[in-house]
Amino acid sequence: MTARLADIAAQAGVSEATVSRVLNGKPGVAAGTRESVLAALDVLGYERPVRLRQRSAGLVGLITPELDNPIFPALAQVIGQALTRQGYTPVLATQTPGGSTEDELTEMLVDRGVSGIIFVSGLHADTTADMGRYDQLRAQGVPFVLINGFSDKVRAPFVSPDDRAAMQLAVTHLSALGHTRIGLAVGPKRFVPVLRKIEGFRLGMKERLGLGAAATEELIQHSLYSLEGGQAAAAALISRGCTAIVCASDMMALGAIRAARQQGLRVPHDVSVVGFDDSPLIAFTDPPLTTIRQPVQAMGQAAVRTLLEEIGGTPAPHSEFVFLPELVVRGSTASGPGQRRAT
């Protein structure tokens, strides 16, 4: 017990006596200090005493795609922490290939009496999906918020990154480095974020390089949102003479780097690669990846805030909250062949 007190005190930056007072529920401890001690308990993996456990204000479901893409766990963590701070208990429900569908997970959460649901990159982002499922959910009186992929057929608040602006940032960066053959590796065409990225890419290529729609079209390659998908898309774009590739996810970007290396090309000397997301650990790849950072923290907190307003009886408007992304320049982009010759 003494060793445990010492560990908690060291982690929280307080005395062992203060830790003891908090654990025993005694008065005379500032609220901020008390929170630091409880946070230290959580970080060190100690179970909170029963008397200190916060009674849950209710369950909130979070439905995400598979967790292989690290951006989804990162978003889930932000949302889970924000819900916990407000007294709610997050319930993570993950779709996996061959596993439960979004509809099945939604039904399971509703059966368990959740106060609301947050959907991340769900069927709402698929332009071919039946949006009637969300009308049914609303008819059941379950508040919900949707992240990534706006649909005017769903009466609910949406939270999204600005996919169009993201692609314009990437094209501006690469064209400034002297690249004129810039490719775009994206997912299937039926998804709203993909369509928006294509719009932004076309606009960027027109504004920065003067390319028309037809010339830009051959520089767009659809594939799967995976390392293998990025590898296949990049191989096709490199064969068309692209010296720079913008990818719709960091996982695709890692595949693009692999494709370049398999052809004996160096990144970034021969081919520059830009990702999208700024997933955890992506700064430590070889080379460190230049990417477009999704504002995960702001988006997750906005989704929770909006949902809790709905739960509290103040419905959010049927609108989309759009968050600006940020270009993070690292080691996977460099001057293009034209720029190097000019230099």
Residue, then its C-alpha position, 0 to 999 in steps of 0.5 A: m500500500t505504501a509503495r502504491l501511495a508513493d507511485i500515485a503521489a509521484q505521478a500526480g506531483v503531490s504528497e502521499a498524505t494528499v493521495s491518502r486524503v483523496l482515496n479516503g474521501k476526506p475534505g480539504v483537497a482542492a478540486g484540481t488536486r483531486e482530479s490529478v490524483l484520480a488521473a494518476l490512478d487511471v494512468l498507473g492502472y489502479e482501480r478507483p475506490v468504489r466511493l470515488r467512481q462517478r455514476s454514469a449519466g448514461l451510455v453513448g454508442l460510438i460506431t466506427p469502421e475497422l480499427d486497422n486504420p490508426i485514425f479511427p482509434a485516435l478519434a475514438q479515444v478523443i470521443g471517449q475521453a470527452l464523453t467520460r469527462q461529461g459523466y457518460t460511458p462510451v460503448l465502442a462498437t466496431q465493424t469488421p469484415g464478415g462481422s456485425t453490420e452498422d445496422e446490427l450494431t445500431e440495433m444492439l446499442v438501442d436495445r441497451g438503452v443508449s442515450g445517443i450514438i456517434f457514427v464515424s465514416g458510416l453508411h451515411a458517407d456512402t452515396t449508394a446507401d439507403m438513408g432511411r435507416y437514419d430516419q428510423l433511428r430518429a423515429q425511435g427517439v435516439p439522438f445521433v451525430l455523424i462524422n465524415g460524409f454529409s448527406d442532405k437526406v439525413r436530418a442530423p448534425f454532421v462533423s467533417p474535415d474540409d476535404r476540398a481544402a485539404m487537397q488544395l493544400a497538398v497540390t499547392h505544396l507540391s506545385a511550389l516544389g516544382h511538381t507538374r505531374i501530381g497524382l491522386a490516390v483515393g478510395p471508391k468513388r461512391f463515398v462523399p469524402v472521396l468526391r470532395k477530395i476529387e473536387g479539391f484536387r481538380l480545383g487545385m490543379k486548375e488554379r496552380l497548374g492550369l490543367g483542365a478536367a480531362a487532363t486531371e482525370e488521368l491523374i486520379q486513381h481509385s483503390l481501397y483505403s489500405l496499404e495495399g490499395g495505396q500501393a496499387a494506386a501509386a504503381a498506376l500513377i507512377s507508370r503515368g509519369c507522376t513525380a508526386i502522389v497525394c493519398a487519401s489516407d496515411m495508410m495509402a501513403l505508406g503503400a505508395i512509398r512501398a510501390a515507389r521503392q519496388q520500382g527502384l525509386r527513392v522517396p522523396h528524391d524521385v517521387s514525393v508522397v503526401g498522406f492524409d490524417d496525420s495518424p499516430l506514429i506517422a511522423f516516425t516512418d521512413p521517411p517521416l510522412t508529409t501529410i494533411r492533419q485531420p483536426v481530430q481533437a476539435m472534431g471529436q469534441a464538437a461531435v460530443r458537444t453536439l450530441l449532448e446538446e441533443i440529449g439535453g433537449t436542444p436539437a442541433p440544426h441539420s447542418e455540417f460543422v466543417f473543420l479546416p485541416e493543416l499541412v504538416v511538412r516532413g521528409s516525404t516531399a522534396s523538389g520536383p525534377g523541374q525545380r531541381r533542373a532550374t536550380 
